Amino acid sequence: MDFRPPTDEETLARFGYRQQLRRSLGSFSNFAVTFSIVSITTGIFANYGNGLKAAGPAFVWTWLIVGTGQTLVMLVFAQLARQIPISGYAYHWTRQLVGPRWAWWAGWLMILQMLTGMPGACYAFATYIAPYLGIGPANRNVVLMTITTLVVIAAINHFGIRIASFGNNLTVLAEVGGSGLAGILLLGLVLHRHTHSWRFLTTHPGQPAGLPYLGAFAFSSLMSAYTLTGFEHAANLAEETHQPHSRVPGIILFSVFLAVALGFLVLLGFTLAIPDVGMAADDPTPLLSILGHYFPPLVTNGAMLLVFVAMFGSSLAGYTSLARMTWSMARDGELPASAWLAQVSSRRVPANAIWTVAVLTSLFVFWAKVEVIITGIATLAGYLTYAVVVAATLANKPRNPQHGSKEDSAKEGIRPNRALSLAALLWLLLLLGMIGLPRSGWTGSVATGVALAVGGVWLVFRKKAD
């Protein structure tokens, strides 16, 4: 009797799918893409000023709060990644757990999150690199540079996953050597000079004390909430990764732990190095100004070069994952023009999905124009998706594989830890309230609601057409 473990292709066939994409990624390449999507550099550089303006230096503690809560979500997702190793993670996880109706909403929300979050990384890249290219900081210039970046990234993805993954391998080094090294150097410098005491990290000048401050503190968590996501995208490359059931869970765990630890050191370094809180909060590129205050141009420019590589790599990785998510749902006929979007090119990449994403994200950037709106919509949609997936683990009921299809047999092995799932769901509901209820978060909440309504209209239209 043959007791060999099933191949990756045989595991995929258990869920009713055949191998179409090129399976060529190992553990490090998958980790590189995943850590690039998390990208503490992009998240912190894009949103640090907003957090500082909202709640003062004390906002840095939201990083540890969000990091602790996200650890619960990470553990749930690592279990699902091991048991359901299919691209299109949120959509397919929910489909296997509770069926296609809720799966469609999970997929739609995750596409919305990536359609808005990934352009946010491009917008941050354009904002910081514009001064180095001699381009004025006018919003129109930043928007045009963002759209140009999206088109370049689409072209890279068009030519294959190996090219994109090579770029992301470099991005990991840039993440650690850019913002990571800069933050740690600043932390050592300010501790040596006693620039600020640790009490500085509890201050919030210009904000009320006591309970009235909680609203500002809650909304300032947007930076942390926006950044400490994306770790689950390791599962979105499952059909292009060797042995994803054993490799992807570990990649998810390591990505979160590294991001929380390194990111907090970066936040401590830059925040304790602030020369003037008011000026830093109003500066469109506050972290660049802080670096320039302490280091000569040669050092600052070298660090920013690595930061630019990290930001571009984050956008590249996010684009790669979004195209796979779109292709995965289209493969099941769940999106408009699914037959066209599901086509795979001769390079074995979802080329039609890649260029459709370029058009949609460019239109979104042209409409949103402001980083805080882009970030707000992406964060709300992402955490709503997380809540749907985690709730699905609680609603999941065991099935009898003796009376079903291959897909039913695959579902029988899904056994998420219910206590862990409940704790994660409570955390997600709390965080959604923190970033969605304060008045400063209403623009993102309304825009997300409109996007959900559009999805509902399409779902009703599709059912009538069927």
N, C-alpha and C positions, 0 to 999 in steps of 0.2 A: 504494500500500500504506500502511496506517495504522500508524505507528510510535509512536503515543501510549502513554504508560505506563498500566498498568492502574489503574482506580479502586480505592478502598479496598474497595468492595463486590465487585469482580471478584477482587481478591486473596484476600478471605475465601472466595469461592466456590471457589477453587482447592483449598482444604482441605475442601470439602464442606459449608460452612455459609452461611446467608443472613443478611443484616443484620437484627437484631431490636432491638438497643438503639439509643438515640439517639446519633448520632455528632456531638458538639458541642464537644469539648474541643480546645484548642490546646496549644502547647508549654508555656506558663507554667502553665496550669491543671493539666495532667498533672504537671508538675514540682512544683507546690504540693502535690498529693495525695501524691506520692512522698516529698518531703522531710518532709512532715508525718508520714508513717508511720515514716520513719527517726527523726525527732524526737530530736535530741540532748538537748533539754530534758527530755522525758519519761524517756528512758533513764537519764540522769545523776541527775535528781532522784529517780527511783524507787529506784535501786540504789546510789547513792554510799555510803551508810552501810554497806551490806553489804560492799562492796569494801574500804572503809577498815577495818572490823572484822576482815576476813579476813586482810589482808596489810599494813596500815599505809599511809602515804603513798606507798610505793614502788609500790603497785598502779596508779598513773596510767600507768606505762609499758606496761601491758597494752593501752592504747588504741592506741598506735603499732604494737604487734605484731599485734593483731587487724586494724587498718586496713590494714597491709601485706598480710596474707593475704587479706583480703576484696577487695583490688584484683584479685587473680588471679581470684576468683570473679566479680567484676563484669565483667571483660573477657570471660569465657566467656558470661555471660548477655547482654551487649550484642550479641554475635554471634548468639545464638539469637533475641533480640528482633527483630533485623533480618530474619532468615530465616523466622521463624514468628510473624507479628504477629496472634496470637489471644488473646483473654481466657482466663483459666485457665492462665496461663503454665506453671507447673511440670508440671501434668498434660498439657497439650497439647505442650509441648516434648518430654517423655519419650515421649509417644504417637507423635509423628512420628519420633523417633529410633529407638526399639526396640520399639514396639508397645504394646497396651493393658494387658498384665498389669503391667508395671513402672510404666506411667503411672498406674494406679489407686493404687498405693502412694505415688507422688509426690504425687498429689492429696490422698489421705487424710492424709498427714503434714503437708502444707501447711495443710489445713483445721484439723487439730489445733493447729498452731502459731498460727494466727490466732485460733482459738477460745479459746486461753489467753493469747496475747500481747496482743491488743487489750484484753481485760478488765484486764490488768496495767496498761495505760496509764490506764484509768478508775480503777483502784484507787489509783494514784499521785495522780491528780487529786483524788480524794475525800480522801486522806490530808492533802494540803497545804491544801486549801481549807476543810476542816472548822473549823479554829480561827478563820478569818475569818468564818464564819457562826455562831459561838458554839456549835458542836456539839462535844461531848466526844470525845476521841480513842479511846474504847472501840471494840474491833474490830467489834462489832455495828453501831455507827453508821457506820463506814467501809464495811462490806459493804452496808448499805442504801443509802448514798449512791452507791456504785458501781453497784448495780442500777438506781437511778433514772437515773443518767447513761446507762446502756446503753439504756434505754427512750426517753429524749429523742433520742439519736442515731439510733435506729431510725426514729423519727418524721420526723426531718430527711431521712434517706435515702429514706423512703417517698414524699416529695414531689418527688423528682427529683435527677438528678446535677448540674444547674446550681446548685441551692441548696447542695448539699454542696461543690461545687468553689469556690463563692464564699467559703464559710467557710474553706476551706483556703488560698485566696489570702491571706486575712488572717493565717492561721497562720504563713506564711513570714516575714512582717514581725515577728510576735511572737517567733518563734524567734530571729531575729537581734537584735531590740531587747530581748528579755527576758533569757534566760540568756546569750546571746552578749555583749551589752553589759555585763551585770553581771559576767561573768567577766573581760572585758578591763579594766573599771574596777578590779576588785579586783587584777588582776595588776599594773597600773600603780601602784596604791596601795602594795601590799606591797613592790614593788621599790624604790619611793621611800623607804619606811620601813625597809627591810631587816628585815622581820618574821622571815623565815627565810632561811637560805642555800639555794643549790640542792642542797646535800648532804641537806637535809631530805627531798628527794624520793627518797632511797635508803634511808630508815630504815623500820623495821618493829617498833616497840616492842611487847613482849609476845609476839613470835614468835621461834622459834629461828633461828639463823644457819646459813648453809651449805645443804647439800642438803635437810635437813628442812624448810626454808622453801619449797622449790619447790612442794610440794603446796598450801600456802596461797596462794602467788602464782598458781598455775594456776587455783584455784577463784575467785580474785578477778577473773579475766578475764571472769566471768559478766556483769558490767555492760557491758563493752565489747562482748562477743559478742552480748548482748541488744540493744544499741543500734544497732550497725553492721550492721543487716539491714533488709530492707524496700525497698531500692533497686530490686529487681526488680519491685516492684508497679506500676511504670510500665507494664509489659507487661500487667498485669491489666486495664488500661483501654484496651487496644489497639483494641477494637471500639467504643469511644466517643471515640477520638482521631483527628483528621484526619492522614493520612499517617503512620501509626504506624511503618512500616518504616524511615523516615528520621528520625523525631523521637525515638522511644522510646530507641534506643541512646545518643544524646547525653544524654538526661535521666538515664539510669542512671549514666553516667560522671560527670556534673557533681554529682549528688546525693552520691555517695560522696566525691569530692574535697572538696566543701564541708563535709560532715559530719565528716570526719577532721580537717581543718584547724581549723574553728571549735570543734569539740568538745574538741580538745586544749588550745586556749587557755582554754576555760572550766574544764577540769580543773586546769590550772596555776594559774589565778587563785584558784579556791576552795581548792585544797589548800595553796598557799603562804600563804593567809590564815587557816588553821586556828589559833584561839587555844589550843585544848587538844585533842589527838588523842583521848584517852580519852572526853571529854565529847561530842565530835563523833561518835564511833563509836557511842555509846549513844543519841544523840538520834534520835527518830523522824523529825524533819525537819532534818537537819544543815545543809543549804545555806541554809535560811531563817534558822537561828541564826547562821551565819557572816555573812550579809548584815546581820542586825540588830546584830551586834557592831561593824560599821564604819560603817554609814549610819543616818541618822535614819529614823523610821517612814515619813515621807512618801516618801522615795526607795525604801525597802524595799517598801512597799506598791505603789508604781508598777511596780517591777520584777516583783513577784509577780503583778500583774494580767496582765502580758504572758506570764508563765510559765503562768498558768492558761489563757489563750487558746491557747497552744501545746500544752498537755497535752490540752485538749478537742479541738483540731483534729487532734491525732495519733490520738485515739480515733475521731473521725469518719472520718478517712481510712482507718484500719484496718478499720473497719466496712464502709465502701464496698467495699473490696477483697475482704473475706471474703464478702460477699453475692454478688459477681461470681464468685468462685471456686466457691462452692456451686452457683450457677446454671449455670456452665459444665459442671461434672461431671454435674449433673442432666440437662442438655440431651442428654448422651450415654447417659442411663439408668444411671449408675454409682453412684447413691446410693439409700438407702431413700426411698420416696415421690418418685421422680424426676419423674414426670409432673406432680405438684403443685408441686414446688420449681422446675421449669423454666418455669412460667407467668410471663408478662410482663404487667404491669398496663397500663391505658390511658395511664399516664404514661410508659410504656416503661422501667420499672424492674422488677427481679425482686422484687416485693413479698412473695411467699410466702417466698422465701429470706431476705429481710430480717428478717421477724418470727420465723422459725424460729431464726435466729441470736440474736435477743434472748432467747428462752427458754433456749437451750442455754448461752449465756455467763453468764446469770444463775444458772443451776444450778451452773455450774462455780465461780463466785465464792463462792457460798454454801457449797460444799464446801471449796475451797482455803483461803480466809480469810486467808492470809499471802502477802505480796508475793514473798518469796524462793522459795516453792513455785510460784507462778504463773509467775515469771520462769524458773525452772529447767526446767519442762516445756516452755514456749514455745521456749526457746533450743535444747534438745535436739531437739525435733521439727523446728524450722526448719533446723538444720544437717544433720540426717538427710535432709531433703528436698533440700537443696543437694547432698549427696553422691550421692543417687540420680540427680539430673539431670546432674551432671558425669560420673558413671560412665556414664550413657547416651550422652554424647557420645563416650566412648572405645569403647563397644560398637557404635556406629552403623556400618552398612555401606552403601555406595552401592547404590541400586536402579536397575533399568532401567525408565524411565518408559514405554517402548514396549509393555510388557506388563502395565500396571496401570491403576488408576483415576486420577482427578484428584488424589486425595490422594497417590498414589504419585508422580505427576509433581511435586507440590510438594516431596516429600521429597528428590527428586533434587538439589535445589539446596542442601541442608543440608551444609555442610562446616566443622565446628568445627575450630579449631586443636588438634591432639591433644597437642602438647607443653605448651601452656598448660593444657589440661584435666587432664593428668596432674599438673602442679604444683599446680593448684587442689584436686584430689582429695587429694593428700598433705597439704596444709594442712588441709583439712576433717577428715580422720581424726585429725590431731594435735589439733585444737581439740576435737573430740568427746571425746577422751581427757582433755583438760585439764579440761573442765567436768563430765564424767560419771563419772570414776573416783574422785576424792577422796570420802571418806566424807560430806562435807558436801553432795555432789551426789546422794546415793543416792535421796533422796525423789523428786526429779524424774525420775531414771532409772527407778525402779520404776513411777511413774505413767505415764510414756511407754510403758513396756513393756506395761502393762495396756491402754492405748489401742490399741496395735498389735495385741494379741491380739483385742480387740473387732473391729477392722477385719478381721482374718483370719477370724473367725467369720462376719461378714457376707458376705465374699467367697465362702466355701465354701457358705453358704446360698444365695446368688444363683446360683452355678453349678449347684447341684442343682435350683433352681427353673427354670432355663433348660432 
